Amino acid sequence: MKVLVVTGIWPPDPGGPASHAPALARFLRGRGHTVEVVTTAVTAPAAQQFEIHWISRRAPAPLRHLRVANLVRTYARAADVVYATSMVRRAAIGAAAARKPLVVKLVSDEVFERQQRSGRFEGTLEEFHVARGARVALLRGTRNRALRRASHVFCPSAYLRAFALGWGIDPARVSVLPNPAPDLPSLPPREEIRSALQLDGHVLAFAGRLGPQKSLGAALEALARTPGVTLAIAGDGPERPALEDRARELGLDGRTRFLGSLEREGVLRLFRAADASLLSSSWENLPHTVLESLAVGTPVIATAVGGVPEVVRDGVNGLLVRPGDSEALAVAISRFFADDGLRRELAHAAEASVSGYTEESVFAQIEAALEGAAR
């Protein structure tokens, strides 16, 4: 089978979504399949054992979108099936032009995320789903038509699958397939990592894009209510300057560490060094960072949004609080660090709670769907 993988992000882009496509490509190649990739990047991606066709992100958006669709059409002609993890509409257009089947891994609602990033829509995914207006209706319609063309759609959470069904996709073609927990590299002992990162005492860790969705302002306010706790923040984004200013305003200079973007192994090391990872998001699907934290044995303190409660079980492998409530988040942080027994119990359960989410088992299910679509 020859697979064309379409993805909008690729290493060195940070985060789990960027690592998913190359990991799957290597898996498929190891199973005897031929793989090519269409992606976007700022600079040329590093050479791989498979062909990568890329478009510069510096190109204006309309031109970039057209070029991606044309690349997909061109290389899909020689493929048996197209697999898209993002740029779904362009992948659908290109696959249709080449008359090839499409399988989609639905990471999020791309239309909603673009509207949020551009400042055209403020609110949750639930609110976007019912928002009125001709522009929003047009965007939702193009999203729905692209997804309805797919032979199969994978959603990493039941939360997102419910939305997909609301977009008119045949229930028989939409299934829940959790993001895989990472295959862990050999990591140094926790204390060695702490020493290298100059971390001591009670430590929380966050990794992700520093944007409005992550509500890190609420995390900083919670931190201000919990003396003696340090928050290490890995990531970059448009809100970083404002967050650094807010940390200073709250008197958290000595208790916040802005580390910038880290490679995936760096994120895993940070999570291993921390007592717990922190997720204060206003909305989520099921972020890879939750699985990465649990995989290294670090419990999660998170807002109960999206698909997060499907993996983080309150009082079992983490603590959950309602979103948008910095006081509730502070209470959870204080409870976590005040109770040694609770910390041990949550940490003990963390790794085992994602032991079934292996890359091999997840990728094998994707492989089966690709083979089914290619027949």
C-alpha positions as CSV (number, residue, x, y, z in Angstrom):
1,M,0.0,0.0,0.0
2,K,1.2,3.5,-0.8
3,V,0.1,6.2,1.6
4,L,0.2,10.0,1.2
5,V,0.3,11.6,4.7
6,V,-0.9,15.2,4.8
7,T,0.0,17.3,7.9
8,G,0.3,21.0,8.6
9,I,3.0,20.6,11.2
10,W,6.3,18.6,11.3
11,P,9.3,18.5,13.5
12,P,11.0,20.7,14.7
13,D,7.5,22.0,15.4
14,P,6.9,21.2,19.1
15,G,4.1,19.0,20.5
16,G,2.5,15.7,20.1
17,P,0.6,16.5,16.9
18,A,3.9,17.4,15.1
19,S,5.4,14.0,16.2
20,H,2.4,11.9,15.2
21,A,2.8,12.0,11.5
22,P,6.5,11.1,11.3
23,A,6.0,8.3,13.9
24,L,3.1,6.9,11.9
25,A,5.1,7.2,8.7
26,R,8.0,5.2,10.2
27,F,5.6,2.6,11.5
28,L,3.9,2.2,8.1
29,R,7.3,2.0,6.4
30,G,8.4,-0.7,8.8
31,R,5.3,-2.7,7.9
32,G,6.3,-2.7,4.3
33,H,4.2,0.2,3.0
34,T,5.4,3.1,0.9
35,V,4.9,6.6,2.4
36,E,5.2,10.1,1.1
37,V,4.4,13.3,3.0
38,V,2.9,16.7,2.2
39,T,3.5,19.3,4.9
40,T,4.2,23.0,5.5
41,A,7.3,24.3,7.2
42,V,9.4,27.4,7.8
43,T,12.6,25.8,6.6
44,A,13.2,22.5,4.7
45,P,12.4,19.5,6.9
46,A,15.2,17.1,7.8
47,A,15.7,14.2,5.4
48,Q,13.8,11.0,6.2
49,Q,13.6,7.5,4.8
50,F,10.5,8.7,2.9
51,E,9.8,11.6,0.5
52,I,8.7,14.9,2.0
53,H,7.0,17.5,-0.2
54,W,6.7,20.8,1.6
55,I,5.3,24.3,1.2
56,S,6.8,27.4,2.9
57,R,4.6,28.9,5.6
58,R,5.9,32.2,4.6
59,A,3.7,32.1,1.5
60,P,0.5,34.1,1.8
61,A,-2.3,32.0,3.2
62,P,-4.5,31.8,0.0
63,L,-1.5,30.9,-2.2
64,R,-0.3,28.4,0.4
65,H,-3.7,26.7,0.6
66,L,-3.8,26.4,-3.2
67,R,-0.3,24.9,-3.4
68,V,-1.1,22.4,-0.7
69,A,-4.2,21.2,-2.5
70,N,-2.2,20.9,-5.7
71,L,0.6,19.0,-4.1
72,V,-2.0,16.6,-2.6
73,R,-3.6,16.1,-6.0
74,T,-0.3,15.5,-7.7
75,Y,1.1,12.9,-5.3
76,A,-2.2,11.3,-4.4
77,R,-2.5,10.1,-8.0
78,A,0.3,7.5,-7.3
79,A,-1.0,6.7,-3.8
80,D,-3.6,4.2,-2.7
81,V,-5.0,6.4,0.1
82,V,-4.6,9.8,1.6
83,Y,-4.2,10.2,5.4
84,A,-4.7,13.7,6.8
85,T,-4.0,14.9,10.4
86,S,-4.7,18.6,9.6
87,M,-5.2,20.8,6.5
88,V,-8.2,18.5,6.0
89,R,-10.1,20.7,3.5
90,R,-7.0,20.9,1.2
91,A,-6.4,17.2,1.6
92,A,-10.1,16.4,0.7
93,I,-9.9,18.7,-2.4
94,G,-6.6,17.1,-3.5
95,A,-7.8,13.5,-2.8
96,A,-11.1,14.1,-4.6
97,A,-9.2,15.5,-7.7
98,A,-7.0,12.5,-7.7
99,R,-10.0,10.2,-7.1
100,K,-8.4,8.6,-4.1
101,P,-9.9,7.7,-0.7
102,L,-9.3,9.9,2.4
103,V,-8.8,8.9,6.0
104,V,-8.8,11.7,8.6
105,K,-7.4,11.9,12.2
106,L,-9.5,14.7,13.6
107,V,-7.2,16.5,16.1
108,S,-9.6,19.4,16.6
109,D,-12.0,21.7,14.7
110,E,-9.6,23.5,12.5
111,V,-12.1,26.1,11.4
112,F,-12.9,27.0,15.1
113,E,-9.2,27.2,15.9
114,R,-8.4,29.5,13.0
115,Q,-11.3,31.8,13.9
116,Q,-10.0,32.0,17.5
117,R,-6.4,32.7,16.5
118,S,-7.5,35.4,14.1
119,G,-9.6,37.0,16.8
120,R,-12.8,36.6,14.7
121,F,-14.5,34.4,17.3
122,E,-14.2,34.4,21.1
123,G,-15.8,31.5,22.9
124,T,-15.8,27.8,23.3
125,L,-16.1,25.0,20.7
126,E,-19.6,24.4,22.0
127,E,-20.5,28.1,21.4
128,F,-19.0,28.0,17.9
129,H,-21.0,25.0,17.0
130,V,-24.3,27.0,17.4
131,A,-23.0,30.5,16.5
132,R,-25.1,32.5,14.0
133,G,-23.8,34.4,11.0
134,A,-23.2,33.9,7.3
135,R,-19.4,33.6,7.6
136,V,-19.5,31.1,10.4
137,A,-22.1,29.1,8.6
138,L,-20.0,29.1,5.4
139,L,-16.9,27.9,7.2
140,R,-18.8,25.2,9.1
141,G,-20.3,24.0,5.8
142,T,-16.9,23.7,4.1
143,R,-15.6,21.8,7.1
144,N,-18.5,19.4,7.1
145,R,-18.3,18.7,3.4
146,A,-14.6,17.8,3.6
147,L,-15.1,15.5,6.5
148,R,-18.2,13.8,5.0
149,R,-16.0,12.8,2.1
150,A,-13.6,10.8,4.3
151,S,-13.8,7.0,4.3
152,H,-13.1,7.0,8.0
153,V,-12.6,9.7,10.7
154,F,-10.6,9.0,13.9
155,C,-11.3,11.1,16.9
156,P,-9.0,11.0,20.0
157,S,-12.0,11.4,22.3
158,A,-15.7,10.7,22.6
159,Y,-16.1,14.4,23.2
160,L,-14.9,15.3,19.7
161,R,-16.7,12.3,18.1
162,A,-20.0,13.8,19.4
163,F,-19.2,17.0,17.6
164,A,-18.3,15.1,14.4
165,L,-21.6,13.3,14.5
166,G,-23.3,16.7,14.8
167,W,-21.5,17.8,11.6
168,G,-23.4,15.1,9.7
169,I,-20.7,12.4,9.4
170,D,-22.0,8.8,9.2
171,P,-21.6,7.3,12.7
172,A,-20.3,4.1,11.1
173,R,-17.4,6.0,9.8
174,V,-16.4,7.8,13.0
175,S,-14.5,6.0,15.8
176,V,-12.7,7.0,18.9
177,L,-9.0,6.3,18.8
178,P,-7.0,7.9,21.7
179,N,-3.7,9.6,21.0
180,P,-0.9,7.2,21.8
181,A,1.3,7.6,24.8
182,P,4.9,8.2,23.7
183,D,7.4,5.4,23.3
184,L,9.7,6.7,26.0
185,P,13.4,7.3,25.4
186,S,15.9,6.4,28.2
187,L,15.4,9.3,30.7
188,P,17.8,10.1,33.5
189,P,16.6,9.8,37.1
190,R,14.2,12.5,38.3
191,E,16.7,14.2,40.7
192,E,19.3,14.4,37.9
193,I,16.9,16.1,35.6
194,R,15.8,18.5,38.4
195,S,19.4,19.4,39.1
196,A,20.1,20.1,35.3
197,L,17.0,22.3,35.1
198,Q,17.8,24.0,38.5
199,L,14.4,23.0,39.9
200,D,13.8,22.1,43.6
201,G,10.9,21.9,46.0
202,H,7.3,21.6,44.8
203,V,7.2,21.8,41.0
204,L,4.4,22.0,38.5
205,A,5.1,21.8,34.7
206,F,3.2,23.0,31.7
207,A,4.0,22.4,28.1
208,G,2.2,23.8,25.1
209,R,1.5,26.9,22.9
210,L,1.2,30.0,25.0
211,G,-2.2,31.2,23.5
212,P,-5.6,32.2,24.9
213,Q,-6.9,28.6,24.9
214,K,-4.5,27.5,27.6
215,S,-5.7,30.1,30.1
216,L,-2.3,30.4,31.7
217,G,-3.3,33.6,33.4
218,A,-5.6,31.6,35.6
219,A,-2.7,29.2,36.3
220,L,-0.6,32.1,37.4
221,E,-3.4,33.5,39.7
222,A,-3.7,30.0,41.2
223,L,0.1,29.9,41.7
224,A,0.0,33.2,43.6
225,R,-2.4,31.6,46.1
226,T,-0.1,28.6,46.7
227,P,3.2,29.7,48.3
228,G,6.2,27.5,47.8
229,V,5.2,26.0,44.4
230,T,7.2,26.7,41.2
231,L,5.7,26.5,37.7
232,A,8.0,25.6,34.9
233,I,6.5,26.6,31.5
234,A,7.8,25.0,28.3
235,G,6.5,26.6,25.1
236,D,6.1,29.8,23.2
237,G,3.3,31.8,21.6
238,P,1.6,35.2,21.3
239,E,0.8,35.4,25.0
240,R,4.3,34.9,26.4
241,P,5.1,38.6,26.9
242,A,1.8,39.3,28.7
243,L,2.2,36.2,30.8
244,E,5.7,37.2,31.9
245,D,4.4,40.6,32.8
246,R,1.5,39.1,34.7
247,A,3.9,36.8,36.6
248,R,5.9,39.9,37.7
249,E,2.7,41.7,38.7
250,L,1.7,38.8,40.9
251,G,5.2,38.6,42.5
252,L,6.0,35.3,41.0
253,D,9.4,36.1,39.5
254,G,11.2,33.5,41.5
255,R,8.4,30.9,41.1
256,T,7.9,30.9,37.4
257,R,10.4,29.6,34.8
258,F,9.7,30.3,31.1
259,L,11.8,27.8,29.3
260,G,10.8,28.5,25.7
261,S,10.0,25.7,23.2
262,L,11.5,22.3,24.0
263,E,12.0,19.2,21.8
264,R,9.7,16.3,22.7
265,E,12.3,14.6,24.8
266,G,12.9,17.9,26.6
267,V,9.2,18.0,27.5
268,L,9.3,14.4,28.7
269,R,12.3,15.3,30.9
270,L,10.4,18.3,32.3
271,F,7.4,16.2,33.1
272,R,9.6,13.6,34.8
273,A,11.2,16.3,36.9
274,A,7.8,17.8,38.1
275,D,5.6,16.6,40.9
276,A,2.5,17.2,38.6
277,S,1.8,18.7,35.2
278,L,-0.7,21.5,35.0
279,L,-3.4,22.1,32.4
280,S,-5.6,25.2,32.9
281,S,-7.2,25.3,29.5
282,S,-10.6,26.8,28.8
283,W,-11.2,24.1,26.1
284,E,-9.3,21.1,24.8
285,N,-9.8,17.9,22.8
286,L,-7.3,15.5,24.3
287,P,-3.8,17.0,24.4
288,H,-0.8,14.8,23.9
289,T,0.8,16.5,26.9
290,V,-1.6,14.8,29.2
291,L,-0.6,11.4,27.9
292,E,3.1,12.3,28.0
293,S,2.9,13.4,31.6
294,L,1.1,10.2,32.7
295,A,3.5,8.1,30.6
296,V,6.5,9.3,32.6
297,G,4.6,8.7,35.9
298,T,3.6,12.3,36.6
299,P,0.0,12.9,37.6
300,V,-2.0,15.7,36.0
301,I,-3.9,18.6,37.6
302,A,-6.3,19.9,34.9
303,T,-9.5,21.6,34.1
304,A,-12.3,19.2,33.2
305,V,-12.6,20.2,29.6
306,G,-13.2,18.3,26.4
307,G,-11.8,14.8,26.4
308,V,-9.4,15.3,29.3
309,P,-11.8,13.6,31.9
310,E,-11.7,10.5,29.6
311,V,-8.1,10.0,30.6
312,V,-7.5,11.9,33.8
313,R,-9.7,10.4,36.5
314,D,-10.2,12.7,39.4
315,G,-8.5,11.3,42.5
316,V,-7.0,8.3,40.6
317,N,-4.2,9.6,38.3
318,G,-4.8,13.3,38.7
319,L,-7.1,16.1,40.0
320,L,-9.8,17.8,37.9
321,V,-11.4,21.3,38.5
322,R,-13.9,23.3,36.6
323,P,-12.5,25.6,33.9
324,G,-12.1,29.3,34.4
325,D,-11.9,29.1,38.2
326,S,-8.4,30.0,39.5
327,E,-9.5,29.6,43.1
328,A,-10.6,26.0,42.5
329,L,-7.3,25.4,40.7
330,A,-5.4,26.8,43.7
331,V,-7.4,24.6,46.1
332,A,-6.5,21.5,44.0
333,I,-2.8,22.5,43.9
334,S,-2.7,23.1,47.7
335,R,-4.5,19.8,48.3
336,F,-2.0,17.9,46.1
337,F,1.1,19.3,47.9
338,A,-0.4,19.1,51.4
339,D,-1.1,15.3,51.2
340,D,2.0,13.1,50.7
341,G,-0.1,10.0,50.5
342,L,-2.3,11.5,47.8
343,R,0.7,12.5,45.7
344,R,2.2,8.9,46.0
345,E,-1.2,7.3,45.0
346,L,-1.7,9.5,42.0
347,A,1.9,9.1,40.8
348,H,1.7,5.3,41.3
349,A,-1.4,5.1,39.1
350,A,-0.2,7.6,36.4
351,E,1.9,5.4,34.2
352,A,-0.3,2.3,34.4
353,S,-3.4,4.4,33.4
354,V,-2.0,4.9,29.8
355,S,-0.2,1.5,29.4
356,G,-2.8,0.5,26.8
357,Y,-2.2,3.5,24.7
358,T,0.9,2.2,22.9
359,E,1.9,3.6,19.5
360,E,1.9,0.1,18.0
361,S,-1.7,-0.6,19.0
362,V,-3.0,2.8,17.9
363,F,-1.0,2.8,14.6
364,A,-2.2,-0.7,13.8
365,Q,-5.8,0.5,13.9
366,I,-4.9,3.4,11.6
367,E,-3.2,1.0,9.2
368,A,-6.2,-1.3,9.1
369,A,-8.5,1.7,8.2
370,L,-6.1,2.8,5.5
371,E,-6.0,-0.7,4.0
372,G,-9.8,-0.9,4.2
373,A,-10.2,2.5,2.4
374,A,-7.6,1.5,-0.2
375,R,-9.4,-1.6,-1.3
